[in-house]
Amino acid sequence: MAIPHVLAHEHKDNVAVVVVEGVTKGMKLLGVVTADDSTFEVEAKSDVPIGHKVALKNLKKDDTAIKYGEDIGRFVADVEKGGHVHVHNLKTKRW
């Protein structure tokens, strides 16, 4: 298998983590769902640093972000599929 660019943990995750450097706008990203090693593709809509996330579907303001199969926060702005997800558009629900 080729080296993946992004990892999701569960099929219900709507974000995946970038695990390589050099992700640039327009890149076709190979993703792996670690629960069963299945693969998927998503196109990066912008440059995304390693350790940041990409949206796996179109997400709207106030949608819940799911990572590890769990709620990790609330979107504070719309994000298109393949868009960069980080603190500028995702906030914890704790505060």
C-alpha positions as CSV (number, residue, x, y, z in Angstrom):
1,M,0.0,0.0,0.0
2,A,1.2,3.5,-0.7
3,I,2.0,5.8,2.2
4,P,-1.2,7.6,3.3
5,H,-1.5,11.4,3.5
6,V,-4.3,11.5,6.0
7,L,-5.7,9.1,8.7
8,A,-9.2,8.8,10.0
9,H,-9.9,6.4,12.9
10,E,-13.5,5.4,12.3
11,H,-15.8,5.4,9.4
12,K,-18.1,7.9,11.1
13,D,-15.2,10.4,11.4
14,N,-15.8,13.6,9.4
15,V,-12.3,14.9,9.7
16,A,-8.9,13.2,9.1
17,V,-5.4,14.1,10.3
18,V,-2.7,15.0,7.9
19,V,0.3,12.7,8.6
20,V,2.8,13.9,6.0
21,E,4.5,17.2,5.2
22,G,3.9,19.0,2.0
23,V,0.1,18.8,1.5
24,T,-0.8,21.5,-1.0
25,K,-3.9,22.8,-2.6
26,G,-5.2,20.5,-5.3
27,M,-3.4,17.4,-4.1
28,K,-5.3,14.1,-4.2
29,L,-4.8,12.8,-0.7
30,L,-4.8,9.0,0.0
31,G,-6.6,8.4,3.3
32,V,-6.8,5.3,5.5
33,V,-9.5,4.4,8.1
34,T,-7.4,2.8,10.8
35,A,-10.3,0.8,12.2
36,D,-10.1,-1.6,9.2
37,D,-7.3,-0.3,6.9
38,S,-9.8,0.7,4.2
39,T,-8.8,3.6,1.9
40,F,-10.4,6.7,0.5
41,E,-9.4,9.8,-1.4
42,V,-10.0,13.5,-0.8
43,E,-8.7,16.6,-2.6
44,A,-7.0,19.2,-0.5
45,K,-8.7,22.6,-1.0
46,S,-5.8,24.5,0.5
47,D,-2.3,23.8,1.9
48,V,-2.6,21.9,5.2
49,P,0.3,21.5,7.7
50,I,1.1,18.1,9.2
51,G,-0.9,17.5,12.3
52,H,-3.8,19.6,11.2
53,K,-7.1,18.1,9.9
54,V,-9.1,18.1,6.6
55,A,-12.8,17.8,6.3
56,L,-14.1,14.5,4.8
57,K,-17.4,16.0,3.8
58,N,-19.0,19.4,3.5
59,L,-19.5,20.7,7.0
60,K,-21.7,23.6,8.2
61,K,-21.3,26.1,11.0
62,D,-22.5,24.4,14.3
63,D,-22.0,20.9,13.0
64,T,-20.1,18.5,15.3
65,A,-16.6,17.4,14.4
66,I,-16.1,13.7,14.8
67,K,-12.6,12.2,15.2
68,Y,-11.8,8.8,16.8
69,G,-15.5,8.2,16.5
70,E,-16.0,10.9,19.2
71,D,-17.2,14.5,19.4
72,I,-14.2,16.8,19.4
73,G,-15.8,20.1,19.0
74,R,-18.1,22.4,17.0
75,F,-17.5,24.1,13.7
76,V,-17.7,27.9,13.9
77,A,-17.5,28.3,10.1
78,D,-18.5,26.3,7.1
79,V,-15.8,24.0,5.7
80,E,-15.9,22.3,2.3
81,K,-14.8,18.7,1.8
82,G,-11.0,18.7,1.7
83,G,-10.9,22.0,3.5
84,H,-8.3,22.8,6.3
85,V,-9.8,22.2,9.8
86,H,-8.0,23.8,12.7
87,V,-8.6,26.5,15.4
88,H,-9.8,29.1,12.9
89,N,-13.0,27.0,12.2
90,L,-13.3,24.5,15.0
91,K,-13.7,25.1,18.7
92,T,-14.1,22.9,21.7
93,K,-17.6,22.7,23.2
94,R,-16.1,23.0,26.7
95,W,-15.9,26.8,26.7
